[in-house]
């Protein structure tokens, strides 16, 4: 299997250069070669006109190349300072070295407006702040070329803009940034030039000022992208889910969900919009059986869900799946897949009983055939059921999770950030699958921070802020200003 083939392109010093392509197009592999993780079979890497053989990440760092990975490389129970110092602790001068490093980090944070306390613990920081720590590490190591792999995949709109301000400052210092992303609007907003990859090859290289979203999408996928997908008229059926007076408090008695009331009917998509961290995640966790509510009633097909008097949610997700509730979690790596399992095993997760032929035995031949069909149907690349899922790109891992949950033929589908970290062609495919399920009578609850996604899919829109529902709109009432006010809790 060839990940990259005859790849040639150049990056101007002091520029922001975008690299885009479908999931599995070879972008991350290419950058891993530049950073010394992988060794190419042929070709040259020229740095400032001089050929370099980069055999390790340490060598890349010495050459001034830094990389911020999509999944952060941080030790969560250590401080920012300790994470930066890992591998260069200073020997017997540890105490004095710590003071010197802390002073330098504070100076870097001030110069680049990073707003990070070097003594803060990683696990206490937001996702956006953790990403700034990764950038801080690279600046401290004197990186002149900064590679960012899907840097905005888990960021809010505000955190994305904050990141872009940092990158612009980085560029003003004469440094070079390579930005790998699926989000074409971000490419158009911040890059100077863009290289497009497809199936491991470079298929185009253009100046950002001379292109547009449609041209880039066409180069990425090799065909025009359909923005208005066909859907049956809105004609919802019987109520599938009813939520009444739902409250949730954590162990410190902090209210996470406050008096949530709504319903979903068969054949409709109800989307929840809002800035991440306003209760959407906790709502999905309660509805999928991962958490117990503190108060309230939840009915599914006119029967109360079996929370009962349980002390914990152990076993509830399995019961809910048997009732006909599927769940595509927001965080696929934490809640959606087991990284060390094969693609086939991940496609079975939670639904092993369906594959059983009695006495706990599984008909693996039948499972393998069905897995191969699903991988083809959902365009998972590479389509190898025996491959460890950690070796797939993030977007292809997401396709596996979506294929598994849709294959279960649910009556209610809980969908969290379904297109996070996936390319525009895959977004089109996922949206088409969700609309097909909606048209077949499935009730769908969609949580998304992407307002364009909400606009494309929703029949009704609920907005959350501070653990409460702050407003509801019909699809034909979609208005970004009105929704923005609701997201800030400012609607009157």
KASULKA-V791148 format. One record per residue. RES is the residue in one letter. PSI is psi in degrees with one decimal (none if undefined). BURIAL is + if it has 16 or more other C-alpha atoms within 10 Angstrom, else -. D_LAST is the distance of its C-alpha to the last C-alpha in Angstrom with 1 decimal. Layout:
# KASULKA-V791148
res & psi & burial & d_last
RES & PSI & BURIAL & D_LAST
RES & PSI & BURIAL & D_LAST
This chain:
# KASULKA-V791148
res & psi & burial & d_last
X & 127.2 & - & 57.7
X & 115.3 & - & 57.0
X & -39.0 & - & 53.6
X & 141.2 & + & 54.3
X & 114.8 & - & 56.9
X & 49.3 & - & 58.3
X & 122.6 & - & 55.1
X & 126.6 & - & 55.5
X & 164.6 & - & 53.0
X & 154.0 & - & 52.6
X & 127.3 & + & 49.9
X & 139.2 & - & 50.0
X & 141.3 & - & 50.0
X & 25.3 & + & 46.9
X & 166.7 & + & 44.7
X & 114.2 & + & 41.9
X & 122.6 & + & 43.4
X & 143.0 & + & 41.5
X & 118.2 & + & 43.2
X & 161.9 & + & 41.6
X & 166.4 & + & 42.9
X & 165.1 & + & 42.4
X & 130.5 & + & 42.4
X & 11.2 & + & 46.1
X & -12.3 & + & 47.0
X & 8.7 & + & 48.7
X & -53.1 & + & 46.3
X & -35.6 & + & 46.1
X & -44.9 & + & 49.9
X & -45.5 & + & 50.6
X & -32.1 & + & 48.7
X & -29.9 & + & 50.3
X & -44.1 & + & 53.6
X & -28.7 & + & 52.7
X & 0.7 & + & 51.7
X & 4.8 & + & 54.9
X & -41.1 & + & 53.7
X & 156.3 & + & 55.7
X & 129.8 & - & 58.9
X & 154.3 & + & 59.2
X & -25.2 & - & 62.3
X & 169.1 & - & 63.0
X & 176.6 & - & 61.8
X & 150.9 & - & 61.2
X & 118.5 & + & 58.4
X & 126.0 & - & 58.9
X & 114.3 & - & 57.2
X & 39.0 & - & 57.7
X & -3.7 & - & 60.6
X & 131.2 & - & 62.3
X & 134.2 & - & 62.6
X & 141.7 & - & 61.2
X & 100.8 & - & 61.7
X & 105.5 & + & 58.7
X & -9.8 & + & 59.8
X & 163.7 & + & 57.2
X & -31.8 & + & 53.8
X & -39.8 & - & 55.7
X & -38.5 & - & 57.6
X & -42.7 & + & 54.4
X & -41.9 & + & 52.9
X & -29.7 & - & 56.2
X & 0.7 & + & 55.9
X & 20.1 & + & 52.4
X & 125.3 & + & 50.4
X & 151.5 & + & 47.4
X & 130.9 & + & 45.3
X & 114.9 & + & 41.8
X & 157.3 & + & 41.8
X & -40.5 & + & 38.9
X & 114.9 & - & 39.5
X & 146.2 & - & 39.9
X & 65.2 & - & 43.3
X & 147.7 & + & 42.3
X & 112.0 & - & 43.6
X & -29.2 & - & 40.5
X & 12.1 & - & 42.1
X & 162.9 & - & 43.6
X & 167.6 & + & 42.2
X & -46.1 & + & 41.3
X & -46.5 & + & 44.6
X & -37.6 & + & 46.7
X & -39.6 & + & 45.3
X & -35.6 & + & 46.2
X & -15.2 & + & 49.7
X & 124.1 & - & 50.6
X & -12.3 & - & 53.9
X & 61.4 & - & 54.6
X & -17.0 & - & 54.8
X & 8.5 & - & 57.5
X & -136.2 & - & 60.3
X & -15.8 & - & 61.8
X & 31.4 & - & 59.6
X & -47.9 & - & 56.5
X & -46.3 & - & 55.2
X & -38.2 & - & 55.8
X & -39.2 & + & 54.5
X & -42.9 & + & 51.2
X & -41.6 & - & 50.8
X & -43.9 & - & 51.7
X & -42.9 & + & 49.3
X & -43.3 & + & 46.4
X & -42.3 & - & 47.0
X & -39.9 & - & 47.2
X & -41.0 & + & 43.9
X & -37.1 & + & 42.1
X & -40.9 & - & 43.6
X & -43.6 & + & 42.5
X & -39.5 & + & 39.0
X & -41.8 & - & 38.8
X & -37.6 & - & 40.4
X & 10.0 & + & 38.2
X & 45.8 & - & 34.9
X & -19.0 & + & 35.0
X & 56.0 & - & 33.3
X & 133.7 & + & 35.4
X & 116.2 & + & 37.2
X & -21.6 & + & 40.7
X & 1.6 & - & 41.1
X & 148.3 & - & 37.9
X & 137.9 & + & 38.7
X & -43.9 & + & 37.7
X & -14.3 & - & 36.1
X & -2.3 & - & 33.7
X & 151.8 & + & 32.4
X & 167.4 & - & 29.6
X & -43.0 & + & 30.9
X & -40.7 & + & 30.3
X & -38.1 & + & 32.1
X & -36.9 & + & 35.0
X & -37.9 & + & 35.4
X & -31.8 & + & 35.6
X & -42.8 & + & 38.4
X & -40.9 & + & 40.2
X & -40.5 & + & 40.1
X & -42.3 & + & 41.2
X & -44.1 & + & 44.2
X & -38.7 & + & 45.3
X & -40.9 & + & 45.0
X & -34.7 & - & 47.0
X & 12.0 & - & 49.6
X & 38.4 & - & 49.9
X & 129.7 & + & 48.6
X & -18.8 & + & 49.0
X & 120.6 & + & 47.8
X & 119.4 & + & 44.7
X & 125.6 & + & 44.1
X & 119.9 & + & 40.6
X & 109.6 & + & 40.5
X & 57.1 & + & 37.1
X & -21.1 & + & 35.3
X & 10.2 & + & 31.7
X & -33.3 & + & 32.2
X & 19.6 & + & 30.3
X & 150.1 & + & 28.1
X & 170.7 & + & 24.3
X & -43.1 & - & 23.4
X & -42.0 & - & 23.2
X & -35.0 & + & 26.6
X & -45.1 & + & 28.1
X & -37.7 & - & 27.4
X & -41.8 & + & 28.8
X & -44.2 & + & 31.9
X & -33.9 & + & 32.5
X & -40.9 & + & 32.5
X & -44.1 & + & 35.2
X & -36.1 & + & 37.1
X & -40.0 & + & 37.1
X & -40.9 & - & 38.5
X & -44.1 & + & 41.1
X & -40.1 & + & 42.1
X & -25.9 & - & 42.5
X & 1.7 & - & 45.0
X & 10.5 & - & 47.1
X & 165.2 & + & 46.4
X & 137.5 & + & 45.9
X & 132.8 & + & 43.2
X & 119.0 & + & 43.5
X & 113.6 & + & 40.2
X & 121.5 & + & 40.5
X & 158.9 & + & 37.3
X & -11.3 & + & 36.3
X & 104.9 & + & 33.2
X & -32.1 & + & 34.4
X & -30.3 & - & 31.4
X & -38.8 & + & 32.3
X & -47.2 & + & 36.0
X & -27.5 & + & 35.1
X & -29.7 & - & 32.8
X & -19.2 & + & 35.3
X & 159.2 & + & 38.9
X & -37.8 & + & 41.8
X & 159.5 & + & 43.9
X & 134.9 & + & 43.5
X & 132.7 & + & 46.1
X & 130.8 & + & 45.5
X & 146.6 & + & 47.3
X & 127.9 & + & 48.1
X & 41.9 & + & 50.5
X & -0.8 & + & 51.7
X & 156.0 & + & 52.5
X & 123.0 & + & 51.1
X & -3.5 & - & 50.4
X & 150.3 & - & 48.9
X & 120.5 & + & 48.2
X & 158.9 & - & 46.3
X & 135.0 & - & 44.8
X & -36.8 & + & 41.0
X & -19.8 & - & 40.7
X & 15.1 & - & 43.0
X & -178.3 & - & 41.2
X & 173.7 & - & 38.0
X & -41.0 & - & 36.1
X & -42.7 & - & 38.1
X & -42.6 & - & 41.4
X & -42.0 & + & 40.7
X & -40.5 & + & 39.5
X & -41.5 & - & 42.7
X & -40.1 & + & 44.9
X & -46.9 & + & 43.4
X & -22.6 & + & 43.7
X & 13.1 & - & 46.5
X & 161.5 & - & 44.7
X & 145.4 & - & 41.7
X & 133.7 & + & 38.4
X & 114.8 & - & 36.7
X & -30.6 & - & 32.9
X & 96.8 & - & 32.2
X & 146.0 & - & 33.7
X & 142.4 & - & 34.8
X & 147.6 & - & 33.0
X & 157.2 & - & 33.6
X & 150.3 & - & 31.3
X & 110.5 & - & 28.4
X & 71.5 & - & 30.1
X & 152.8 & + & 29.0
X & -142.1 & - & 31.4
X & 156.6 & - & 31.4
X & 130.5 & + & 28.9
X & -42.8 & + & 30.3
X & 133.7 & + & 27.9
X & 126.2 & + & 25.7
X & 124.1 & + & 23.8
X & 121.6 & - & 22.9
X & 36.7 & - & 21.7
X & 128.1 & + & 22.9
X & 148.8 & + & 23.1
X & 129.2 & + & 25.2
X & 147.2 & + & 26.6
X & -174.1 & - & 29.1
X & -19.8 & - & 32.4
X & 14.4 & - & 31.0
X & 25.5 & - & 28.5
X & 129.7 & - & 25.5
X & 120.2 & + & 22.7
X & -32.6 & + & 22.4
X & 132.3 & + & 20.7
X & 104.2 & + & 18.5
X & 58.6 & - & 18.4
X & 127.1 & + & 18.5
X & 124.1 & + & 18.8
X & 170.0 & - & 19.7
X & 162.9 & + & 22.9
X & 135.5 & + & 24.9
X & 162.0 & + & 27.5
X & 138.9 & + & 30.8
X & 27.1 & + & 30.8
X & 153.3 & + & 27.2
X & 116.5 & + & 25.5
X & 118.9 & + & 22.2
X & 139.9 & + & 21.0
X & 117.9 & + & 19.0
X & 154.8 & + & 17.5
X & 159.7 & + & 16.8
X & 138.8 & + & 18.8
X & 143.2 & + & 21.9
X & 13.8 & - & 22.1
X & 22.9 & + & 18.9
X & -8.3 & + & 20.7
X & -44.3 & + & 21.7
X & -46.3 & + & 25.3
X & -35.4 & + & 25.5
X & -46.6 & + & 24.1
X & -37.7 & + & 26.8
X & -37.9 & + & 29.4
X & -47.3 & + & 28.8
X & -25.1 & + & 28.8
X & -2.8 & + & 32.0
X & 6.9 & + & 33.7
X & -22.8 & + & 33.9
X & 155.2 & + & 32.0
X & 134.7 & + & 32.0
X & 154.2 & + & 28.7
X & -30.5 & - & 28.5
X & 156.4 & - & 27.1
X & 172.1 & - & 26.0
X & 138.1 & + & 27.7
X & 117.9 & + & 28.2
X & 136.2 & + & 30.2
X & 118.0 & + & 32.0
X & 47.1 & + & 33.8
X & 12.0 & - & 33.4
X & 138.9 & - & 35.0
X & 135.4 & - & 33.6
X & 145.7 & + & 34.0
X & 57.9 & - & 36.8
X & -37.9 & + & 35.2
X & -139.7 & - & 37.3
X & 28.2 & - & 38.4
X & 148.5 & - & 39.0
X & -20.7 & - & 39.0
X & 176.1 & - & 38.1
X & 16.0 & - & 37.2
X & 122.3 & - & 40.8
X & -13.9 & - & 41.8
X & -43.6 & + & 38.5
X & -37.9 & + & 37.7
X & -42.0 & + & 41.2
X & -41.5 & - & 40.5
X & -38.0 & + & 37.2
X & -40.7 & + & 39.0
X & -29.4 & - & 41.7
X & -20.6 & - & 39.1
X & 26.5 & - & 37.9
X & 115.6 & + & 35.0
X & 155.5 & + & 35.3
X & 119.3 & + & 33.5
X & 103.5 & + & 33.3
X & 156.9 & + & 32.3
X & -39.8 & + & 30.3
X & 97.1 & + & 33.3
X & -34.9 & + & 36.4
X & -35.4 & - & 38.8
X & -41.8 & - & 37.7
X & -8.7 & - & 36.9
X & -29.6 & + & 38.2
X & 162.6 & + & 41.8
X & 111.6 & + & 44.8
X & -33.0 & + & 46.0
X & -2.3 & - & 49.7
X & 158.6 & + & 49.8
X & 167.2 & + & 50.9
X & -43.1 & + & 48.7
X & -45.7 & + & 50.3
X & -36.7 & + & 49.7
X & -32.1 & + & 46.0
X & -22.5 & + & 45.8
X & -19.7 & + & 47.2
X & 126.0 & + & 45.0
X & -13.6 & + & 43.7
X & 29.3 & + & 45.6
X & -33.4 & - & 49.1
X & -33.0 & - & 50.1
X & -26.6 & - & 49.7
X & -2.0 & - & 52.3
X & 142.8 & - & 54.7
X & 23.9 & - & 58.0
X & 150.0 & - & 58.7
X & 30.0 & - & 59.9
X & 4.3 & - & 57.2
X & 145.2 & - & 58.8
X & 135.2 & - & 56.7
X & 85.9 & - & 58.0
X & -31.0 & - & 57.5
X & -44.8 & - & 59.1
X & -42.7 & - & 56.7
X & -43.9 & + & 53.7
X & -41.0 & + & 55.0
X & -43.8 & - & 55.3
X & -37.6 & - & 51.8
X & -44.3 & + & 50.4
X & -39.9 & + & 52.2
X & -42.9 & - & 50.7
X & -41.1 & + & 47.1
X & -37.5 & + & 47.7
X & -43.5 & - & 48.9
X & -39.9 & - & 46.1
X & 8.9 & + & 43.3
X & 47.4 & + & 45.4
X & 130.9 & + & 45.7
X & 129.2 & + & 47.9
X & 152.2 & - & 50.6
X & 63.0 & + & 51.1
X & 101.7 & + & 53.1
X & -25.4 & + & 52.3
X & -4.4 & - & 54.6
X & 140.7 & + & 52.9
X & 131.2 & + & 51.1
X & -23.2 & + & 47.4
X & -20.3 & + & 47.0
X & -7.7 & - & 49.0
X & 154.8 & + & 46.5
X & 162.7 & + & 43.7
X & -40.1 & + & 40.2
X & -37.8 & + & 39.2
X & -32.1 & + & 42.3
X & -40.3 & + & 41.5
X & -38.6 & + & 38.1
X & -37.5 & + & 40.0
X & -45.3 & + & 42.2
X & -45.3 & + & 39.3
X & -42.1 & + & 37.7
X & -44.3 & + & 41.1
X & -46.5 & + & 41.8
X & -35.5 & + & 38.6
X & -33.6 & + & 38.7
X & -23.1 & - & 42.4
X & -6.0 & + & 41.6
X & 60.3 & - & 40.3
X & 166.1 & + & 37.4
X & -27.8 & + & 35.4
X & 129.0 & + & 32.2
X & 121.0 & + & 31.7
X & 119.1 & + & 29.4
X & 115.5 & + & 29.1
X & 116.7 & + & 28.0
X & 61.6 & + & 28.0
X & -24.2 & + & 30.9
X & 18.9 & + & 31.7
X & 121.2 & + & 31.4
X & 19.5 & + & 34.6
X & 158.8 & + & 36.0
X & 170.7 & + & 37.3
X & -34.1 & + & 36.0
X & -40.1 & + & 38.8
X & -36.5 & + & 38.0
X & -46.3 & + & 34.2
X & -43.2 & + & 35.3
X & -44.1 & + & 37.6
X & -43.6 & + & 35.1
X & -41.2 & + & 32.5
X & -40.9 & + & 35.3
X & -41.5 & + & 36.3
X & -41.1 & + & 32.8
X & -36.0 & + & 32.5
X & -41.3 & + & 36.0
X & -42.5 & + & 35.1
X & -44.1 & + & 32.1
X & -22.2 & + & 34.3
X & -0.9 & - & 36.9
X & 6.1 & + & 34.5
X & 139.6 & + & 33.3
X & 130.5 & + & 29.8
X & 128.0 & + & 28.2
X & 116.4 & + & 25.4
X & 127.1 & + & 24.9
X & 123.2 & + & 23.4
X & 140.0 & + & 23.4
X & -5.9 & + & 22.1
X & 108.4 & + & 23.5
X & -30.7 & + & 20.9
X & -36.6 & - & 23.9
X & -43.1 & + & 25.2
X & -45.6 & + & 22.1
X & -38.5 & + & 22.2
X & -30.3 & - & 25.9
X & -29.6 & + & 26.0
X & 141.6 & + & 22.9
X & -35.9 & + & 22.8
X & 150.3 & + & 19.5
X & 124.3 & + & 17.1
X & 143.0 & + & 15.4
X & 134.0 & + & 13.5
X & 143.1 & + & 14.4
X & 128.7 & + & 13.7
X & 33.3 & + & 15.8
X & 5.8 & + & 17.5
X & 156.5 & + & 14.6
X & 118.0 & + & 13.2
X & -1.2 & + & 9.6
X & 162.9 & + & 9.6
X & 137.7 & + & 12.5
X & 146.9 & + & 14.0
X & 161.5 & - & 17.4
X & -38.3 & + & 19.8
X & -2.9 & - & 19.9
X & 8.7 & - & 16.2
X & 126.8 & + & 16.7
X & 116.5 & - & 15.0
X & -36.2 & - & 15.6
X & -46.1 & - & 13.0
X & -43.5 & - & 10.1
X & -40.1 & + & 11.9
X & -40.8 & + & 12.5
X & -41.4 & + & 8.9
X & -38.4 & + & 8.7
X & -27.3 & + & 12.2
X & 2.8 & - & 11.4
X & 24.3 & + & 8.7
X & 2.5 & - & 6.4
X & 143.9 & - & 3.8
X & none & - & 0.0
